[in-house]
Amino acid sequence: MADALKLGLAGIGTVGSGLVRLIAARAGTLPQRAGRPIEIAAISTRNKRKKRDIDLSGVRFFSNPVKLATDPEIDVFVELIGGEEGIAKEAVEAALKTGKHVVTANKALLAHHGTALAALAEKHGVALNFEGAVAGGIPVVKAIREGLQGNDITRVYGILNGTCNYILTKMEREGRDFADVLKEAQAQGYAEADPTFDVGGFDTAHKLTLLTSLAFGTRTKFDAIYVEGIETIAPADIEAADDLGYRIKLLGVALRTDSGIEQRVHPTMVPKETAIANVDGVSNCVAIDGDFIGDVMLIGPGAGGGPTASAVMSDIIDVARGTTLLPFGIKATSLKSYKKAAMRTHEGGYYIRLSVHDRTGAFAAIAQRMAAQGISLQSIVQRRAHSESSKSGTQASVVMVTHETTEAGVRKALAAIERDGHVDAKPQMIRIEKL
Amino acid sequence: MADALKLGLAGIGTVGSGLVRLIAARAGTLPQRAGRPIEIAAISTRNKRKKRDIDLSGVRFFSNPVKLATDPEIDVFVELIGGEEGIAKEAVEAALKTGKHVVTANKALLAHHGTALAALAEKHGVALNFEGAVAGGIPVVKAIREGLQGNDITRVYGILNGTCNYILTKMEREGRDFADVLKEAQAQGYAEADPTFDVGGFDTAHKLTLLTSLAFGTRTKFDAIYVEGIETIAPADIEAADDLGYRIKLLGVALRTDSGIEQRVHPTMVPKETAIANVDGVSNCVAIDGDFIGDVMLIGPGAGGGPTASAVMSDIIDVARGTTLLPFGIKATSLKSYKKAAMRTHEGGYYIRLSVHDRTGAFAAIAQRMAAQGISLQSIVQRRAHSESSKSGTQASVVMVTHETTEAGVRKALAAIERDGHVDAKPQMIRIEKL
């Protein structure tokens, strides 16, 4: 048997601890599966003295991750620090430059510097593996990079943030509002104290950046993504979605269009009977549409120490087995720059909910504004609003579902409706995804 | 760029044609993705003169696949002939012994000779890749062998035969009976003239054999699988399932139990709201339960030229990239023999439907037989049968759902009920899977 593969592990948080536990649990079988033993040779963590239920006795300790990354004894630098800049980036770069393989679950780092880091890894002939950075334990990086490379992929999309999916599922099942469920999720540790990164859609956008590059062979370009979070989703939307045969999910979607690559993160209506509509709680899923394969979907745990450690371990086993692939499947220098399709050119169906002053002519004026933009409606339902939700006078709720139309048209129509003064709140607009 | 990878392609049926089309369609991008061009250097097919809508002009032709498999010019032998014995086996063995990499979609061959062929491939240091042999285009071999190797897998299961799933979906949606839907499926090309292999569960068992070895690191052992097909499923079962909150799917299931590895293929009741219950038509799915990952599911097209060609191509690209893994993830000599858990030790819930002579005491006698085996019932419903389904006298349909119990007990109870003479047809028994 070959020598042990020696890991330098930076960051002993949830995922890092999970990895330590996994390596201990698999001590007997890993050498067989990986072709050689795998050992944690050294670690680095911010808080050396923190009490942990894992055994790290006898493992060398570095206070500086960069020192760890370049230590002559280690073969693979496992970066579980996180963050797009700073020490994580510095350490990963140092490791690659020293000819160390890198395994990371740091989506922020790769979403912002993926192309450059991949080029650096290729220059030094080492791996830069990041299965744990997208959709937790779901082996989707491998699925695209190794399982579906015969296909031209037309669309990749999914539920990529467990916190959002947990909140939406909870809102739906218990009829509670966003702020209320968020507070509970924070108390239970399902949401961060500052939840913006998750509920604002940015975490989803990080992951979508990587999926886009893998699927389309393009340069990582986080800024090209249109991002909307779930903060504005109200129980009224979830109820109306249910009536219309939909469920609301925060999706990340990337697809090829005539005007470029469209990348967007936003709450989305998906038909109830689809698989994606039934991915609940903290689960994630990723769907890939390819020309030969058709549609494939992977569903599984999107976060957590165990699942993410499983993904990180698969990347480490690849290295142990001697598999060093190009990080994004093709050379970093071949990753294409691409035209970003502007969000206003997006085409699809729209759900629109308006809180309307209930007076003569309002309904007609709204319909007129939609028609003026050439938007045809699939359905329109007017309901007297609950009295507690009206600020002044009598309010009605108008829910419209459009046929396929353009984002530009919908935005213009809604702006005009707002200007007309018939609505007492910002119109709610949720895109419907064709599945 | 490296020299072209030269393929010898044996078998130009649906999948073979799909592969030829795929290679032509990707001529521009394959070199980038695979690191080198990929060419079909030579082919072999039973019917050279058959009209095909693919261009094979200029490609060398062999009438004998074994000659093709050992031709000095080819790097990879792509076996798409099929069949567990005969020329396919001979050609694959010849290719491996000559040091050629082999890519195959032949599940029958591998289910029966997987361990031996893997050992042969390892001895000669070449790949034996078979992504296309399990669940068509779904990259599940890679998912288990490369994506989830950090886990101890406790169960692997799925819908592995598109024909059966198509028939069951159609029976359910249209309320038609098995024979009727089968005839239509045959006319439309969704089922073979001799459908036994598919509807009898044997194709599912072939695939389950491979999944079991990949998941548990065991020797391929087709004979260890308990197999039941879908031929006995009646509209009455589908209706009763619906009433009870289930759908009926043909599943292949392998799991570790205290008495060994349990492998079984049979119609199964799955709760309606689960993802697997909503995998319809010709789609397949595979679910994997691991100790660190939790539960993962992959859904996609389970058959057809395009999807299977996509899977075969991913195997070829692995070879082009220089990735040569052990076929089952660990050395063939390390694959374990295992104790087969007898089907009578299976534990689970059961659905039982009896056609009972409607006379005093029958119901009590049946209940008594169940109780005598210590089987407790979750529900029992008696219905007057439709008059057309009774052979003589008045019939009643009794549908029982048991709590978790053993197969042995259920079989004994049903045998006793049959002996008692209260039923006029063989009892129907469908297992309920805990998900």
Chai-1 contact restraints between the chains, C-beta under 6 A:
chainA,res_idxA,chainB,res_idxB,connection_type,confidence,min_distance_angstrom,max_distance_angstrom,comment,restraint_id
A,L22,B,G150,contact,1.0,0.0,6.0,A-B,restraint_1
A,L22,B,F292,contact,1.0,0.0,6.0,A-B,restraint_2
A,Q32,B,I330,contact,1.0,0.0,6.0,A-B,restraint_3
A,Q32,B,S334,contact,1.0,0.0,6.0,A-B,restraint_4
A,R33,B,Q149,contact,1.0,0.0,6.0,A-B,restraint_5
A,R33,B,I330,contact,1.0,0.0,6.0,A-B,restraint_6
A,G137,B,I293,contact,1.0,0.0,6.0,A-B,restraint_7
A,P139,B,A143,contact,1.0,0.0,6.0,A-B,restraint_8
A,P139,B,G147,contact,1.0,0.0,6.0,A-B,restraint_9
A,K142,B,K142,contact,1.0,0.0,6.0,A-B,restraint_10
A,K142,B,E146,contact,1.0,0.0,6.0,A-B,restraint_11
A,K142,B,G147,contact,1.0,0.0,6.0,A-B,restraint_12
A,A143,B,P139,contact,1.0,0.0,6.0,A-B,restraint_13
A,E146,B,K142,contact,1.0,0.0,6.0,A-B,restraint_14
A,G147,B,P139,contact,1.0,0.0,6.0,A-B,restraint_15
A,G147,B,K142,contact,1.0,0.0,6.0,A-B,restraint_16
A,G147,B,S314,contact,1.0,0.0,6.0,A-B,restraint_17
A,Q149,B,R33,contact,1.0,0.0,6.0,A-B,restraint_18
A,Q149,B,S314,contact,1.0,0.0,6.0,A-B,restraint_19
A,Q149,B,I317,contact,1.0,0.0,6.0,A-B,restraint_20
A,G150,B,L22,contact,1.0,0.0,6.0,A-B,restraint_21
A,G150,B,S310,contact,1.0,0.0,6.0,A-B,restraint_22
A,G150,B,M313,contact,1.0,0.0,6.0,A-B,restraint_23
A,G150,B,S314,contact,1.0,0.0,6.0,A-B,restraint_24
A,N151,B,S310,contact,1.0,0.0,6.0,A-B,restraint_25
A,A275,B,A275,contact,1.0,0.0,6.0,A-B,restraint_26
A,A275,B,N278,contact,1.0,0.0,6.0,A-B,restraint_27
A,N278,B,A275,contact,1.0,0.0,6.0,A-B,restraint_28
A,F292,B,L22,contact,1.0,0.0,6.0,A-B,restraint_29
A,F292,B,G306,contact,1.0,0.0,6.0,A-B,restraint_30
A,F292,B,A309,contact,1.0,0.0,6.0,A-B,restraint_31
A,F292,B,S310,contact,1.0,0.0,6.0,A-B,restraint_32
A,I293,B,G137,contact,1.0,0.0,6.0,A-B,restraint_33
A,I293,B,P307,contact,1.0,0.0,6.0,A-B,restraint_34
A,I293,B,S310,contact,1.0,0.0,6.0,A-B,restraint_35
A,G294,B,P301,contact,1.0,0.0,6.0,A-B,restraint_36
A,G294,B,P307,contact,1.0,0.0,6.0,A-B,restraint_37
A,V296,B,G300,contact,1.0,0.0,6.0,A-B,restraint_38
A,M297,B,I299,contact,1.0,0.0,6.0,A-B,restraint_39
A,L298,B,L298,contact,1.0,0.0,6.0,A-B,restraint_40
A,I299,B,M297,contact,1.0,0.0,6.0,A-B,restraint_41
A,G300,B,V296,contact,1.0,0.0,6.0,A-B,restraint_42
A,P301,B,G294,contact,1.0,0.0,6.0,A-B,restraint_43
A,G306,B,F292,contact,1.0,0.0,6.0,A-B,restraint_44
A,P307,B,I293,contact,1.0,0.0,6.0,A-B,restraint_45
A,P307,B,G294,contact,1.0,0.0,6.0,A-B,restraint_46
A,A309,B,F292,contact,1.0,0.0,6.0,A-B,restraint_47
A,S310,B,G150,contact,1.0,0.0,6.0,A-B,restraint_48
A,S310,B,N151,contact,1.0,0.0,6.0,A-B,restraint_49
A,S310,B,F292,contact,1.0,0.0,6.0,A-B,restraint_50
A,S310,B,I293,contact,1.0,0.0,6.0,A-B,restraint_51
A,M313,B,G150,contact,1.0,0.0,6.0,A-B,restraint_52
A,S314,B,G147,contact,1.0,0.0,6.0,A-B,restraint_53
A,S314,B,Q149,contact,1.0,0.0,6.0,A-B,restraint_54
A,S314,B,G150,contact,1.0,0.0,6.0,A-B,restraint_55
A,I317,B,Q149,contact,1.0,0.0,6.0,A-B,restraint_56
A,T323,B,T323,contact,1.0,0.0,6.0,A-B,restraint_57
A,I330,B,Q32,contact,1.0,0.0,6.0,A-B,restraint_58
A,I330,B,R33,contact,1.0,0.0,6.0,A-B,restraint_59
A,S334,B,Q32,contact,1.0,0.0,6.0,A-B,restraint_60
